[in-house]
Amino acid sequence: MTARFICIGTHHKTGTIWMRKVFRLIKDDQNIPFMQVYRAKKLAEAAATGPQIIVNWSSTFPKELMDLPHARFLHIIRDPRDVLLSGMRYHLIAPLGNEKFLRQTKDEWGGKNYQDHLNALPDDHTRLLFEMEHKHHDTVQEMLGWPYGHPRAVDVKYEELIEDTDCAIFRGILDGFAIEGLDIDRAVRSYWEQSLFGGLKKEDDRTDRVALHVSSGAKAQWASKLPREVAEIYAQKYGNALKALGYAQDDSWVAQCKPAKDLAA
Protein backbone atom coordinates (compact mmCIF):
# COMPACT_ATOMS: atom_id res chain seq x y z
CA MET A 1 0.00 0.00 0.00
CA THR A 2 1.17 3.52 -0.80
CA ALA A 3 2.53 5.33 2.24
CA ARG A 4 0.75 8.56 3.19
CA PHE A 5 1.42 9.21 6.87
CA ILE A 6 4.93 10.24 7.93
CA CYS A 7 5.07 9.92 11.71
CA ILE A 8 7.89 11.40 13.78
CA GLY A 9 8.55 10.16 17.31
CA THR A 10 11.10 11.60 19.71
CA HIS A 11 11.67 11.65 23.46
CA HIS A 12 12.44 14.48 25.88
CA LYS A 13 15.80 16.03 24.92
CA THR A 14 16.36 13.71 21.95
CA GLY A 15 15.89 16.31 19.22
CA THR A 16 12.25 17.21 19.78
CA ILE A 17 12.59 20.95 19.18
CA TRP A 18 14.75 20.23 16.14
CA MET A 19 12.23 17.86 14.57
CA ARG A 20 9.35 20.16 15.44
CA LYS A 21 11.07 22.98 13.55
CA VAL A 22 11.95 20.74 10.60
CA PHE A 23 8.52 19.25 10.09
CA ARG A 24 6.63 22.47 10.69
CA LEU A 25 8.77 24.04 7.98
CA ILE A 26 7.99 21.10 5.70
CA LYS A 27 4.30 21.61 6.54
CA ASP A 28 4.45 25.32 5.67
CA ASP A 29 6.61 24.86 2.58
CA GLN A 30 4.58 22.03 1.06
CA ASN A 31 1.15 22.72 2.60
CA ILE A 32 1.01 19.30 4.27
CA PRO A 33 -1.37 18.79 7.21
CA PHE A 34 0.42 18.54 10.57
CA MET A 35 -1.01 17.05 13.75
CA GLN A 36 -0.04 15.58 17.11
CA VAL A 37 -1.53 12.19 17.89
CA TYR A 38 -1.44 10.62 21.33
CA ARG A 39 -4.86 8.95 21.24
CA ALA A 40 -6.48 6.88 18.51
CA LYS A 41 -9.61 9.04 18.30
CA LYS A 42 -7.47 11.91 16.97
CA LEU A 43 -6.87 9.90 13.79
CA ALA A 44 -10.38 10.80 12.67
CA GLU A 45 -8.99 14.27 11.88
CA ALA A 46 -6.17 12.99 9.64
CA ALA A 47 -6.16 13.75 5.93
CA ALA A 48 -8.21 11.24 3.92
CA THR A 49 -5.92 11.57 0.91
CA GLY A 50 -2.39 12.76 0.27
CA PRO A 51 0.41 13.17 2.80
CA GLN A 52 -0.06 13.78 6.53
CA ILE A 53 2.60 14.66 9.10
CA ILE A 54 1.91 13.10 12.51
CA VAL A 55 4.09 13.74 15.55
CA ASN A 56 4.32 12.32 19.05
CA TRP A 57 7.02 13.82 21.28
CA SER A 58 7.13 10.85 23.65
CA SER A 59 6.97 8.19 20.90
CA THR A 60 3.77 6.77 22.38
CA PHE A 61 1.78 6.46 19.17
CA PRO A 62 -1.51 4.59 19.61
CA LYS A 63 -1.48 0.98 18.40
CA GLU A 64 -4.19 1.79 15.87
CA LEU A 65 -1.77 4.17 14.14
CA MET A 66 1.20 1.82 14.41
CA ASP A 67 -0.86 -0.86 12.68
CA LEU A 68 -1.87 1.27 9.68
CA PRO A 69 -0.20 -0.08 6.52
CA HIS A 70 0.11 3.42 5.02
CA ALA A 71 1.94 4.88 8.04
CA ARG A 72 5.73 5.20 8.27
CA PHE A 73 7.61 6.06 11.46
CA LEU A 74 10.84 7.93 12.12
CA HIS A 75 11.89 7.26 15.73
CA ILE A 76 14.81 9.13 17.31
CA ILE A 77 16.70 8.16 20.46
CA ARG A 78 19.74 9.72 22.12
CA ASP A 79 22.46 8.57 24.48
CA PRO A 80 20.66 8.60 27.85
CA ARG A 81 23.76 9.95 29.58
CA ASP A 82 23.61 13.07 27.40
CA VAL A 83 19.85 13.25 27.91
CA LEU A 84 20.52 13.39 31.67
CA LEU A 85 23.01 16.24 31.34
CA SER A 86 20.95 18.20 28.85
CA GLY A 87 17.75 17.68 30.79
CA MET A 88 19.13 18.81 34.12
CA ARG A 89 20.62 21.98 32.62
CA TYR A 90 17.44 22.83 30.75
CA HIS A 91 15.10 22.18 33.65
CA LEU A 92 16.90 24.76 35.77
CA ILE A 93 15.86 27.57 33.41
CA ALA A 94 13.07 26.25 31.17
CA PRO A 95 9.91 28.38 30.86
CA LEU A 96 7.27 26.66 32.97
CA GLY A 97 4.67 27.07 30.25
CA ASN A 98 6.56 24.70 27.96
CA GLU A 99 6.85 21.73 30.32
CA LYS A 100 3.88 20.79 32.46
CA PHE A 101 5.85 18.51 34.78
CA LEU A 102 8.10 21.41 35.82
CA ARG A 103 5.09 23.17 37.37
CA GLN A 104 3.97 20.21 39.45
CA THR A 105 4.45 20.56 43.20
CA LYS A 106 4.95 17.82 45.76
CA ASP A 107 4.92 17.76 49.54
CA GLU A 108 8.18 15.81 49.52
CA TRP A 109 9.77 18.82 47.81
CA GLY A 110 8.55 21.13 50.55
CA GLY A 111 5.66 22.24 48.38
CA LYS A 112 8.00 23.43 45.64
CA ASN A 113 7.54 22.59 42.00
CA TYR A 114 10.05 20.44 40.11
CA GLN A 115 12.07 23.39 38.81
CA ASP A 116 12.26 25.29 42.10
CA HIS A 117 13.23 22.15 43.96
CA LEU A 118 15.95 21.40 41.39
CA ASN A 119 17.34 24.91 41.74
CA ALA A 120 17.24 24.67 45.54
CA LEU A 121 19.48 21.60 45.62
CA PRO A 122 23.02 22.38 46.82
CA ASP A 123 25.09 21.29 43.81
CA ASP A 124 25.06 19.63 40.39
CA HIS A 125 25.76 16.24 41.92
CA THR A 126 22.47 16.23 43.81
CA ARG A 127 20.68 17.86 40.87
CA LEU A 128 21.81 15.11 38.52
CA LEU A 129 20.73 12.43 40.98
CA PHE A 130 17.33 14.08 41.39
CA GLU A 131 16.88 14.36 37.62
CA MET A 132 17.97 10.74 37.25
CA GLU A 133 15.25 9.55 39.61
CA HIS A 134 12.45 11.60 38.08
CA LYS A 135 12.03 12.98 34.54
CA HIS A 136 15.07 11.11 33.26
CA HIS A 137 13.73 7.78 34.49
CA ASP A 138 10.50 8.34 32.58
CA THR A 139 12.38 9.24 29.40
CA VAL A 140 14.59 6.15 29.54
CA GLN A 141 11.55 3.93 30.05
CA GLU A 142 9.91 5.53 27.01
CA MET A 143 12.97 4.80 24.88
CA LEU A 144 13.05 1.20 26.08
CA GLY A 145 9.32 0.81 25.50
CA TRP A 146 9.39 1.57 21.79
CA PRO A 147 8.54 -1.46 19.54
CA TYR A 148 11.98 -1.87 17.97
CA GLY A 149 11.94 -3.92 14.80
CA HIS A 150 8.60 -2.52 13.64
CA PRO A 151 8.40 -3.25 9.89
CA ARG A 152 7.40 0.30 8.91
CA ALA A 153 9.66 2.21 11.30
CA VAL A 154 13.21 3.51 11.08
CA ASP A 155 15.06 3.91 14.37
CA VAL A 156 17.87 6.44 14.23
CA LYS A 157 20.20 7.86 16.85
CA TYR A 158 20.37 11.60 17.46
CA GLU A 159 24.15 11.22 17.33
CA GLU A 160 23.91 10.06 13.72
CA LEU A 161 21.56 12.84 12.66
CA ILE A 162 23.57 15.64 14.28
CA GLU A 163 26.50 14.63 12.05
CA ASP A 164 24.34 14.16 8.93
CA THR A 165 25.90 17.25 7.37
CA ASP A 166 25.25 16.13 3.80
CA CYS A 167 21.67 15.14 4.76
CA ALA A 168 22.26 11.66 3.32
CA ILE A 169 20.72 9.85 6.30
CA PHE A 170 17.60 12.00 6.32
CA ARG A 171 17.21 11.74 2.55
CA GLY A 172 17.67 7.98 2.68
CA ILE A 173 14.90 7.67 5.28
CA LEU A 174 12.49 9.73 3.18
CA ASP A 175 13.41 7.80 0.04
CA GLY A 176 12.63 4.56 1.86
CA PHE A 177 9.32 5.87 3.15
CA ALA A 178 8.21 7.07 -0.31
CA ILE A 179 5.41 9.20 1.14
CA GLU A 180 2.82 10.00 -1.50
CA GLY A 181 2.82 13.73 -2.31
CA LEU A 182 5.96 14.59 -0.33
CA ASP A 183 8.64 16.48 -2.29
CA ILE A 184 11.79 14.91 -0.89
CA ASP A 185 14.19 17.52 -2.25
CA ARG A 186 12.24 20.32 -0.60
CA ALA A 187 11.88 18.31 2.62
CA VAL A 188 15.64 17.78 2.77
CA ARG A 189 16.17 21.50 2.22
CA SER A 190 13.85 22.23 5.17
CA TYR A 191 15.83 19.75 7.28
CA TRP A 192 19.10 21.46 6.41
CA GLU A 193 17.72 24.93 7.07
CA GLN A 194 16.63 23.93 10.59
CA SER A 195 19.80 22.03 11.56
CA LEU A 196 22.73 23.19 13.69
CA PHE A 197 25.12 22.06 10.94
CA GLY A 198 23.10 23.94 8.29
CA GLY A 199 20.94 27.03 8.44
CA LEU A 200 21.27 27.35 12.24
CA LYS A 201 25.04 26.98 12.36
CA LYS A 202 25.42 30.60 13.46
CA GLU A 203 24.02 31.22 16.93
CA ASP A 204 22.50 34.51 15.78
CA ASP A 205 20.27 32.58 13.38
CA ARG A 206 18.62 30.52 16.16
CA THR A 207 15.31 31.47 17.74
CA ASP A 208 15.22 32.09 21.47
CA ARG A 209 13.56 28.74 22.11
CA VAL A 210 16.14 26.83 20.06
CA ALA A 211 18.95 28.66 21.85
CA LEU A 212 17.37 27.86 25.21
CA HIS A 213 17.30 24.14 24.46
CA VAL A 214 20.68 23.89 22.76
CA SER A 215 23.84 24.53 24.72
CA SER A 216 25.73 22.10 22.50
CA GLY A 217 24.60 19.70 19.86
CA ALA A 218 27.74 17.60 20.24
CA LYS A 219 27.49 13.89 20.93
CA ALA A 220 29.03 12.03 23.90
CA GLN A 221 29.10 15.08 26.15
CA TRP A 222 28.96 12.72 29.11
CA ALA A 223 32.62 11.73 28.56
CA SER A 224 33.81 15.21 29.56
CA LYS A 225 30.92 16.52 31.68
CA LEU A 226 29.46 13.65 33.71
CA PRO A 227 31.20 13.32 37.11
CA ARG A 228 32.47 9.82 37.82
CA GLU A 229 30.63 9.78 41.13
CA VAL A 230 27.37 10.20 39.21
CA ALA A 231 28.46 7.86 36.43
CA GLU A 232 29.02 5.03 38.92
CA ILE A 233 25.46 5.40 40.21
CA TYR A 234 24.14 5.74 36.68
CA ALA A 235 25.79 2.50 35.59
CA GLN A 236 24.11 0.66 38.46
CA LYS A 237 20.66 2.02 37.60
CA TYR A 238 20.78 2.28 33.82
CA GLY A 239 23.72 0.20 32.66
CA ASN A 240 21.37 -2.38 31.14
CA ALA A 241 19.40 0.35 29.39
CA LEU A 242 22.59 1.67 27.76
CA LYS A 243 23.32 -1.83 26.49
CA ALA A 244 19.78 -2.39 25.23
CA LEU A 245 19.77 0.93 23.37
CA GLY A 246 23.17 0.30 21.81
CA TYR A 247 25.20 2.91 23.67
CA ALA A 248 27.48 0.69 25.76
CA GLN A 249 28.64 -2.92 25.77
CA ASP A 250 29.44 -2.93 29.49
CA ASP A 251 30.13 -0.50 32.33
CA SER A 252 33.74 0.22 31.41
CA TRP A 253 32.68 3.66 30.11
CA VAL A 254 32.53 4.89 33.71
CA ALA A 255 36.34 5.05 33.79
CA GLN A 256 36.25 7.72 31.06
CA CYS A 257 34.46 10.11 33.41
CA LYS A 258 36.58 12.38 35.57
CA PRO A 259 35.95 12.81 39.31
CA ALA A 260 33.94 15.92 40.19
CA LYS A 261 36.96 17.67 41.70
CA ASP A 262 38.86 17.32 38.41
CA LEU A 263 35.92 18.62 36.39
CA ALA A 264 35.65 21.61 38.70
CA ALA A 265 39.33 22.34 38.25
Summary of the structure (lengths in Angstrom):
residues: 265
radius of gyration: 19.2
end to end distance: 59.2
largest distance: 59.7
contacts: 792
relative contact order: 0.16
helix: 52%
strand: 11%
